[in-house]
Amino acid sequence: MKLRYVFPRSLAGQLSVLLIAAVLVAQVVTLAFFAESRRSAIDAAAREQVLGRIATLANLIEETPAAQRDRVLGALSTNRLSYSLTPEPLVKEAATVWPDDETRDTLGEIFGPGRDVRAEFASADRASGPDMRMTRHGDDHGPAGRQRLKPWPPTLALSVHLDDGTWLNSETLLPRPQLWAWPVVMSTLLTVIAISLVTVLSVRRITKPLRELAQASDRLGRGESVPDLTERGPEEIVRANRAFNAMQGRVSRFVADRTRMVAAISHDLRTPLTSLRLRAEFIDDDETRDRMVDTIDEMTRMAEATLAFARDDASDEASRNTDLMALVEAVSADFSDLGHDVTVSGPEHLDLPVRPVSLRRALRNLVENAVRYGACARVRLERSAAGVTIAVDDDGPGIPVDKLEEVFAPFTRLETSRNLETGGVGLGLATARSVVRAHGGELTLANRPGGGLTATIHLPAAAEA
């Protein structure tokens, strides 16, 4: 499984995972240091205890008659501790290994400065080696009545010189310390859980304003009316929300001003156009008069269409959850009642938050173009993870590739005649694209391989809460 499918995508999830991982690493490192310190302390205490016991035994053996010494050593020997008396030291001079300076000082304090003591400390790799002698006195197994002990590192071997010239030898299998104390492990685990809960709750609280900002931005991109965001949270988020509120206000004022300006211009043009038409009626030349009247009528219709476009664009229609399939079928029924060939295909229901009146107007313009230039219209609805697609196919001549984007400009007509009944005023596609973009989507045109044109509306999916 790839990392991107495991690692959270949200900011709150990523921050929580990173903080929890940092806490876990810190706790594991602390626990490792504690375990090592605990191991060293237990090991040192065990060695000191063994050394003290052997020092006491050395004094006791020196006061014990020679005939009783073997019995005393045999009684004191165990599976983990072996004593023996030999003429030569078990720990040879050349084989002496001192673990550290602290152990050397400890030997001097325990056995006294005048006693010859040789020590060999074997770790795990030396305990099972051939040079390490681990014997048990008093048994009949092996040469000289000694039996090799079961390896259990670390092992401490000692040879203590007695007053009569013999050597008291000791081989000890020191206990292996338990590195991980369950109380400490449980305490660490509870600490990590507590810190994780606090981290998750705190991060979610901090990032909540960011989620609200993302949702408001998505709604604003759809053309919806968005109330000002509450300025709360960390300073950076407060500044982002404040900037969003200011931007939304400036954009709304800019669009409203431009819309009012276009509407005012279109409205004011009607008076001079009416005056021109009246004056044109007094021209004696019939041909000249008819041409001028036709031109004035065309300009009047364009002004009226522009005024209607600006008026519709300025309308403040609220978005609501709408069954797009029902909306498309209603538009199709309107054209079918007029005798046009319009078909619809898609799922039985397809709900999406839209402004139904304006979207219906955009869809009606596309279907009207399809039946006007392509004789029929086939409307297809599809849902995907990215959103909803509404495609309108026709069997018309299509549009030259270099004109596919140009036709969206206002008052652009590919129909070269002056007949407004066949060519319109050139605002249908401009209006449709304006409506679709107000929903946060896009309207594109493409020629079909088999002939005809496809107009496709792409509407984004609703933002997740």
C-alpha positions as CSV (number, residue, x, y, z in Angstrom):
1,M,0.0,0.0,0.0
2,K,1.4,3.4,-1.0
3,L,2.1,6.0,1.7
4,R,-0.3,8.5,0.3
5,Y,-3.2,6.1,1.0
6,V,-2.1,5.6,4.6
7,F,-1.0,9.1,5.6
8,P,-4.0,11.4,6.3
9,R,-4.8,14.0,3.6
10,S,-6.3,16.6,6.0
11,L,-4.2,19.2,7.8
12,A,-5.6,18.1,11.2
13,G,-4.8,14.4,10.5
14,Q,-1.2,15.1,9.3
15,L,-0.4,17.4,12.2
16,S,-1.9,14.8,14.7
17,V,0.1,12.0,13.1
18,L,3.4,14.0,13.2
19,L,2.9,15.2,16.8
20,I,2.0,11.7,18.0
21,A,5.0,10.2,16.1
22,A,7.3,12.8,17.8
23,V,5.9,11.9,21.2
24,L,6.3,8.2,20.5
25,V,9.9,8.6,19.4
26,A,10.7,10.8,22.4
27,Q,9.1,8.3,24.8
28,V,10.8,5.3,23.2
29,V,14.2,7.1,23.4
30,T,13.6,8.0,27.1
31,L,12.5,4.4,27.9
32,A,15.6,3.1,26.2
33,F,17.9,5.4,28.2
34,F,16.0,4.3,31.4
35,A,16.3,0.6,30.5
36,E,20.1,1.0,29.9
37,S,20.6,2.9,33.1
38,R,18.5,0.4,35.0
39,R,20.5,-2.5,33.5
40,S,23.8,-0.9,34.5
41,A,22.6,-0.2,38.0
42,I,21.3,-3.7,38.5
43,D,24.5,-5.2,37.0
44,A,26.8,-3.2,39.2
45,A,24.7,-4.0,42.3
46,A,24.8,-7.7,41.5
47,R,28.6,-7.7,41.0
48,E,29.1,-5.8,44.3
49,Q,26.9,-8.2,46.2
50,V,28.8,-11.2,44.7
51,L,32.2,-9.6,45.5
52,G,31.2,-8.9,49.1
53,R,30.0,-12.5,49.5
54,I,33.3,-13.9,48.2
55,A,35.3,-11.6,50.4
56,T,33.4,-12.8,53.4
57,L,33.9,-16.4,52.2
58,A,37.7,-15.9,51.8
59,N,37.9,-14.7,55.5
60,L,35.8,-17.7,56.6
61,I,37.9,-20.3,54.6
62,E,41.1,-18.9,56.1
63,E,39.7,-19.6,59.6
64,T,38.2,-23.0,58.7
65,P,40.4,-26.2,59.1
66,A,41.7,-27.6,55.8
67,A,39.7,-30.8,56.2
68,Q,36.4,-28.9,56.4
69,R,37.0,-26.4,53.5
70,D,35.8,-28.7,50.7
71,R,32.5,-29.4,52.5
72,V,31.9,-25.7,53.2
73,L,32.6,-24.8,49.5
74,G,30.3,-27.6,48.3
75,A,27.5,-26.5,50.6
76,L,27.7,-23.0,49.3
77,S,28.0,-23.9,45.6
78,T,24.8,-23.7,43.4
79,N,23.9,-24.0,39.8
80,R,24.8,-20.3,39.3
81,L,27.7,-20.1,41.7
82,S,30.7,-22.4,41.9
83,Y,33.6,-22.3,44.4
84,S,36.9,-24.3,44.4
85,L,40.4,-24.3,46.1
86,T,43.4,-24.8,43.8
87,P,47.1,-24.3,44.1
88,E,47.0,-22.1,41.0
89,P,44.6,-19.3,40.3
90,L,41.7,-20.0,38.0
91,V,42.0,-16.5,36.5
92,K,45.5,-16.3,35.0
93,E,47.3,-13.0,35.0
94,A,47.2,-12.7,31.2
95,A,43.5,-13.4,31.1
96,T,42.5,-10.8,33.7
97,V,39.8,-8.5,32.3
98,W,38.6,-5.4,34.2
99,P,35.2,-4.2,33.3
100,D,35.9,-0.6,34.4
101,D,37.9,1.5,36.8
102,E,35.0,1.5,39.3
103,T,35.1,-2.3,39.6
104,R,38.9,-2.1,40.2
105,D,38.3,0.4,43.1
106,T,35.5,-1.7,44.4
107,L,37.8,-4.8,44.6
108,G,40.3,-2.9,46.6
109,E,37.7,-1.6,49.1
110,I,36.0,-5.0,49.6
111,F,39.1,-7.3,49.7
112,G,41.5,-4.9,51.2
113,P,44.6,-3.4,49.7
114,G,47.0,-6.2,50.7
115,R,45.1,-9.2,49.1
116,D,45.9,-10.4,45.6
117,V,42.6,-10.6,43.7
118,R,42.1,-11.4,40.1
119,A,38.8,-10.9,38.3
120,E,37.6,-11.7,34.9
121,F,34.2,-10.4,33.7
122,A,32.8,-12.1,30.6
123,S,30.0,-10.7,28.5
124,A,27.6,-12.8,26.4
125,D,30.2,-13.5,23.6
126,R,33.0,-14.5,26.1
127,A,30.8,-16.5,28.5
128,S,30.4,-19.3,26.1
129,G,33.9,-19.1,24.7
130,P,36.5,-21.8,25.3
131,D,38.7,-19.7,27.6
132,M,35.9,-19.2,30.1
133,R,36.1,-21.8,32.9
134,M,32.8,-22.3,34.6
135,T,33.0,-25.2,37.1
136,R,31.2,-26.6,40.0
137,H,33.1,-28.0,42.9
138,G,32.3,-31.3,44.5
139,D,30.8,-33.1,41.5
140,D,32.3,-36.1,39.7
141,H,31.6,-34.9,36.2
142,G,34.5,-34.0,34.0
143,P,38.2,-33.8,34.9
144,A,39.3,-32.8,38.4
145,G,35.7,-33.2,39.6
146,R,34.5,-30.0,37.9
147,Q,31.4,-29.6,35.8
148,R,30.9,-26.8,33.2
149,L,28.0,-24.6,34.3
150,K,25.2,-23.7,32.0
151,P,26.1,-20.4,30.2
152,W,24.1,-17.4,31.5
153,P,26.0,-14.2,30.7
154,P,27.3,-12.0,32.1
155,T,29.7,-14.2,34.1
156,L,32.2,-13.1,36.8
157,A,35.2,-15.2,37.6
158,L,37.4,-14.5,40.7
159,S,40.6,-15.9,42.1
160,V,41.5,-14.7,45.7
161,H,44.9,-15.5,47.2
162,L,44.6,-16.9,50.7
163,D,47.1,-16.7,53.5
164,D,48.2,-20.3,53.2
165,G,49.2,-19.8,49.5
166,T,46.1,-21.5,47.9
167,W,43.6,-19.7,45.7
168,L,39.9,-19.5,46.3
169,N,38.2,-19.5,42.9
170,S,34.7,-18.4,42.2
171,E,32.6,-18.6,39.0
172,T,29.3,-16.7,39.1
173,L,26.5,-16.5,36.6
174,L,25.2,-13.1,37.3
175,P,21.4,-12.7,36.9
176,R,20.3,-11.1,33.7
177,P,18.5,-7.9,34.6
178,Q,15.0,-7.3,33.3
179,L,15.4,-4.3,31.1
180,W,11.7,-3.3,30.7
181,A,9.8,-2.7,33.9
182,W,6.1,-3.1,33.3
183,P,5.0,-0.1,35.4
184,V,7.3,2.1,33.4
185,V,6.0,0.7,30.1
186,M,2.4,1.2,31.1
187,S,3.1,4.7,32.4
188,T,4.8,5.5,29.0
189,L,1.8,4.0,27.1
190,L,-0.7,6.0,29.2
191,T,1.3,9.2,28.7
192,V,1.3,8.7,24.9
193,I,-2.4,8.0,24.8
194,A,-3.2,11.1,26.9
195,I,-0.9,13.4,24.8
196,S,-2.4,11.9,21.6
197,L,-6.0,12.7,22.7
198,V,-5.0,16.3,23.7
199,T,-3.1,16.7,20.4
200,V,-6.0,15.5,18.2
201,L,-8.6,17.6,20.0
202,S,-6.4,20.7,19.9
203,V,-5.4,20.3,16.3
204,R,-9.0,19.8,15.2
205,R,-10.0,22.9,17.1
206,I,-7.2,25.0,15.5
207,T,-7.9,23.7,12.0
208,K,-11.7,24.1,12.2
209,P,-11.6,27.7,10.9
210,L,-9.5,26.5,7.9
211,R,-12.2,24.0,7.0
212,E,-14.8,26.7,7.2
213,L,-12.6,28.9,5.0
214,A,-12.3,26.1,2.4
215,Q,-16.1,25.5,2.4
216,A,-16.8,29.3,2.1
217,S,-14.4,29.5,-0.8
218,D,-16.0,26.6,-2.6
219,R,-19.5,28.2,-2.1
220,L,-18.2,31.6,-3.3
221,G,-16.8,29.9,-6.4
222,R,-20.2,28.5,-7.1
223,G,-21.7,32.0,-7.0
224,E,-23.5,31.5,-3.7
225,S,-24.0,34.2,-1.2
226,V,-21.6,33.5,1.7
227,P,-21.8,35.3,5.0
228,D,-18.7,36.8,6.5
229,L,-16.5,34.3,8.3
230,T,-16.0,34.6,12.0
231,E,-12.4,35.8,12.7
232,R,-11.2,33.4,15.3
233,G,-8.4,31.0,15.9
234,P,-4.6,31.6,15.6
235,E,-3.4,34.9,14.2
236,E,-2.6,33.5,10.8
237,I,-6.1,32.0,10.4
238,V,-7.7,35.2,11.6
239,R,-5.8,37.2,9.0
240,A,-6.8,34.7,6.3
241,N,-10.5,34.9,7.2
242,R,-10.3,38.7,7.3
243,A,-8.7,38.8,3.9
244,F,-11.4,36.4,2.5
245,N,-14.2,38.7,3.9
246,A,-12.6,41.7,2.3
247,M,-12.0,40.0,-1.0
248,Q,-15.6,38.7,-1.1
249,G,-16.9,42.3,-0.5
250,R,-14.7,43.8,-3.2
251,V,-15.6,41.1,-5.8
252,S,-19.3,41.5,-5.0
253,R,-19.1,45.3,-5.4
254,F,-17.1,45.0,-8.6
255,V,-19.5,42.6,-10.2
256,A,-22.5,44.6,-9.1
257,D,-21.0,47.9,-10.4
258,R,-20.2,46.3,-13.8
259,T,-23.6,44.8,-14.1
260,R,-25.4,48.0,-13.3
261,M,-23.2,49.9,-15.8
262,V,-24.1,47.4,-18.6
263,A,-27.8,47.6,-17.7
264,A,-27.7,51.4,-17.6
265,I,-26.0,51.6,-21.0
266,S,-28.5,49.2,-22.6
267,H,-31.4,51.0,-21.0
268,D,-30.2,54.4,-22.2
269,L,-29.7,53.2,-25.7
270,R,-33.4,52.5,-26.2
271,T,-34.3,56.2,-26.3
272,P,-31.9,57.3,-29.1
273,L,-32.7,54.2,-31.0
274,T,-36.4,55.0,-30.9
275,S,-35.6,58.5,-32.0
276,L,-33.6,57.2,-34.9
277,R,-36.4,54.9,-36.0
278,L,-38.9,57.8,-36.0
279,R,-36.5,59.9,-38.1
280,A,-35.8,57.0,-40.5
281,E,-39.5,56.7,-41.2
282,F,-39.4,60.2,-42.9
283,I,-36.8,59.1,-45.5
284,D,-38.3,59.1,-49.0
285,D,-36.0,56.5,-50.5
286,D,-37.8,53.2,-49.7
287,E,-34.7,51.0,-50.0
288,T,-32.6,53.2,-47.8
289,R,-35.4,53.6,-45.2
290,D,-36.0,49.8,-45.0
291,R,-32.2,49.1,-44.5
292,M,-31.9,51.8,-41.8
293,V,-35.0,50.5,-40.0
294,D,-33.7,46.9,-40.1
295,T,-30.4,48.1,-38.7
296,I,-32.1,50.1,-35.9
297,D,-34.4,47.1,-35.1
298,E,-31.3,44.9,-34.8
299,M,-29.6,47.3,-32.5
300,T,-32.8,47.6,-30.4
301,R,-33.0,43.8,-30.0
302,M,-29.3,43.7,-29.0
303,A,-29.9,46.4,-26.4
304,E,-32.9,44.6,-25.1
305,A,-31.0,41.3,-24.9
306,T,-28.1,42.9,-23.2
307,L,-30.4,44.5,-20.6
308,A,-32.1,41.1,-20.0
309,F,-28.7,39.5,-19.7
310,A,-27.5,42.1,-17.1
311,R,-30.8,41.9,-15.2
312,D,-30.6,38.1,-15.0
313,D,-26.9,38.3,-14.0
314,A,-27.7,40.7,-11.2
315,S,-30.5,38.5,-9.8
316,D,-29.6,36.9,-6.4
317,E,-31.0,33.4,-6.7
318,A,-30.2,31.1,-3.8
319,S,-28.8,27.7,-4.3
320,R,-30.8,24.7,-3.3
321,N,-30.5,20.9,-3.7
322,T,-32.0,20.1,-7.1
323,D,-32.7,16.9,-9.0
324,L,-30.8,17.7,-12.2
325,M,-32.4,14.8,-14.0
326,A,-35.9,16.3,-13.4
327,L,-34.6,19.7,-14.5
328,V,-33.2,18.4,-17.8
329,E,-36.4,16.4,-18.5
330,A,-38.5,19.5,-18.0
331,V,-36.4,21.4,-20.5
332,S,-36.6,18.5,-22.9
333,A,-40.4,18.4,-22.5
334,D,-40.7,22.0,-23.4
335,F,-38.9,21.5,-26.8
336,S,-40.6,18.2,-27.5
337,D,-44.0,19.9,-27.1
338,L,-42.9,22.3,-29.9
339,G,-42.1,19.3,-32.2
340,H,-38.3,19.2,-31.7
341,D,-36.3,15.9,-31.4
342,V,-34.9,16.0,-27.9
343,T,-33.9,12.9,-25.9
344,V,-32.5,12.5,-22.4
345,S,-30.3,9.8,-20.9
346,G,-28.8,9.4,-17.4
347,P,-29.5,8.1,-13.9
348,E,-33.0,8.2,-12.5
349,H,-32.1,10.9,-10.0
350,L,-29.0,13.1,-9.7
351,D,-29.1,15.7,-6.9
352,L,-26.7,18.7,-6.7
353,P,-26.9,22.1,-5.0
354,V,-27.5,24.6,-7.9
355,R,-29.5,27.7,-8.8
356,P,-32.2,25.9,-10.8
357,V,-33.7,29.0,-12.6
358,S,-30.4,30.2,-14.0
359,L,-29.1,26.7,-14.8
360,R,-32.3,26.0,-16.6
361,R,-31.8,29.1,-18.7
362,A,-28.2,28.0,-19.6
363,L,-29.4,24.5,-20.5
364,R,-32.3,25.9,-22.6
365,N,-29.8,28.0,-24.6
366,L,-27.7,24.9,-25.4
367,V,-30.7,22.8,-26.4
368,E,-32.1,25.6,-28.5
369,N,-28.8,25.9,-30.4
370,A,-28.7,22.1,-30.9
371,V,-32.2,21.9,-32.4
372,R,-31.7,25.1,-34.4
373,Y,-28.4,24.1,-36.1
374,G,-28.3,20.4,-35.6
375,A,-32.0,19.4,-36.0
376,C,-31.9,17.3,-32.8
377,A,-30.5,17.4,-29.3
378,R,-29.4,14.4,-27.2
379,V,-28.8,15.3,-23.6
380,R,-26.6,13.0,-21.4
381,L,-26.1,13.3,-17.6
382,E,-23.2,11.5,-15.8
383,R,-21.9,11.6,-12.3
384,S,-18.2,11.2,-11.3
385,A,-16.0,11.8,-8.3
386,A,-15.2,15.2,-9.6
387,G,-18.8,16.3,-10.1
388,V,-21.6,16.2,-12.7
389,T,-21.4,16.4,-16.5
390,I,-24.3,17.5,-18.7
391,A,-23.5,16.9,-22.4
392,V,-25.7,18.1,-25.3
393,D,-25.0,16.4,-28.7
394,D,-26.4,17.5,-32.1
395,D,-26.0,16.4,-35.7
396,G,-25.2,19.9,-37.1
397,P,-22.2,21.1,-39.1
398,G,-20.2,21.8,-36.0
399,I,-17.9,24.8,-35.5
400,P,-14.4,25.4,-36.9
401,V,-11.7,24.6,-34.4
402,D,-10.4,28.1,-34.4
403,K,-13.9,29.4,-33.5
404,L,-14.7,27.1,-30.6
405,E,-13.6,29.6,-28.0
406,E,-14.5,32.7,-30.0
407,V,-18.2,31.9,-30.1
408,F,-18.5,32.5,-26.3
409,A,-17.8,36.2,-26.8
410,P,-20.9,38.3,-26.5
411,F,-22.6,39.2,-29.8
412,T,-20.6,36.7,-31.8
413,R,-22.6,34.9,-34.5
414,L,-21.3,32.3,-37.0
415,E,-24.6,32.7,-38.9
416,T,-23.7,35.4,-41.4
417,S,-27.2,36.5,-42.3
418,R,-28.9,39.5,-40.7
419,N,-31.9,37.4,-39.8
420,L,-32.3,37.5,-36.0
421,E,-34.7,34.6,-36.2
422,T,-31.9,32.2,-37.5
423,G,-28.8,33.7,-36.0
424,G,-30.0,35.4,-32.8
425,V,-28.0,38.3,-31.2
426,G,-25.0,36.2,-30.1
427,L,-25.6,36.2,-26.3
428,G,-26.9,32.6,-25.8
429,L,-23.5,30.9,-25.3
430,A,-22.1,33.9,-23.4
431,T,-25.1,33.7,-21.0
432,A,-24.8,29.9,-20.7
433,R,-21.1,30.1,-19.8
434,S,-21.6,32.9,-17.4
435,V,-24.3,30.8,-15.6
436,V,-22.1,27.7,-15.5
437,R,-19.0,29.6,-14.2
438,A,-21.2,31.2,-11.6
439,H,-21.8,27.6,-10.3
440,G,-18.0,27.0,-10.2
441,G,-18.1,24.9,-13.3
442,E,-17.1,25.2,-17.0
443,L,-18.8,25.1,-20.4
444,T,-16.8,23.7,-23.3
445,L,-17.6,22.9,-27.0
446,A,-16.1,20.1,-29.1
447,N,-16.7,18.8,-32.6
448,R,-17.9,15.1,-32.6
449,P,-15.8,12.7,-34.7
450,G,-18.9,11.5,-36.6
451,G,-20.2,15.0,-37.2
452,G,-22.0,17.5,-35.1
453,L,-21.2,19.4,-31.9
454,T,-21.0,18.5,-28.2
455,A,-21.6,21.2,-25.6
456,T,-20.5,20.0,-22.2
457,I,-21.3,21.5,-18.8
458,H,-19.0,20.5,-16.0
459,L,-20.3,21.1,-12.5
460,P,-18.1,20.4,-9.5
461,A,-19.3,18.2,-6.7
462,A,-20.5,19.8,-3.5
463,A,-17.7,20.5,-1.0
464,E,-17.5,18.1,2.0
465,A,-18.5,19.4,5.3
